[in-house]
């Protein structure tokens, strides 16, 4: 490949792209991405000291991210980690896992052909046809959740009382985890995805150094593995119709799943299956609280609800990035990429690309088409996208039935996280119907 000068980001911008605190300050972050999309849509990000983090390409345009998402032969999930990590965290993961940069082995870390073999194990479970069979159960959970909100009102933190526990309860029921164990699952998930946010990582400490954050995540992984090892034994002895039984008794290429892959499967379903939906749900409620007319419109016309759900997922973009490794010399957006280069597909930037979404910062429930990238695309598209949409639709149907009006009762706050992000607090004041 011919030598080409790399368009390097200045140190301040490079820092903003990887700083968890940047993702808590939403509008300034979007300002940064707007500028980069125009000036350097494929930009080289490196630290002053290579020991801080490995260099990578930041990709911010929708069309480039979409192409990369669908080209799973050129842009791989291995050998480098699929989530941005500091060098110290990568080395810790390698020591923890026995050589892999992935602390957890799961669907999001596999490449073909193993990825599809593992995906097929539970894929039917998450299809609309099968999910229709549990709609009544999800609605019961939604009704109980909204009742708790009403009982606690008229002022509540919607995140703490509704958007966090509701999808957790749904996915744990699907997985087969007893309700009494759900608080433990919530804590472990927050430790894994809370990152640098002192309110979410359950550390009791502020301004944690990266090595401590990594150890918190590793501890959560070990706790998850210990819990699911016990659950596996139970589901093998007495299999039922839940997802945990499917995973515990799964066979790939004539062999049961090894312990690392099995635990990774549990963790991705348990953790990713609720944190992301929680963020989208809170995002939808924030948009509606900021626009009382839109709340009144959807309350009168439920056909608008599908658009609200889809726009909330785009507007919020809970999974903020994934990383890929170039399998060969290639190009992205006219920029030469060398084999082995690490690349960040930034979904926040892509989902706010004005070339695809008119007035992208506006919450527009009537946006059509709305081909956002919040669920990814191609072979690695989110396995639980139908469940997420169903959960949100049912919850808002119940909310619209039971709540007359809503408004903000304080300043919402976003989490400090480069990977999975969204609101961590949403103070609301409401009137019951």
Order of alpha helices (4+ residues) and beta strands (2+ residues): alpha-alpha-beta-beta-alpha-beta-alpha-alpha-alpha-alpha-beta-alpha-alpha-alpha-alpha-beta-beta-alpha-alpha-alpha-beta-beta-beta-beta-alpha-alpha-beta-beta-beta-beta
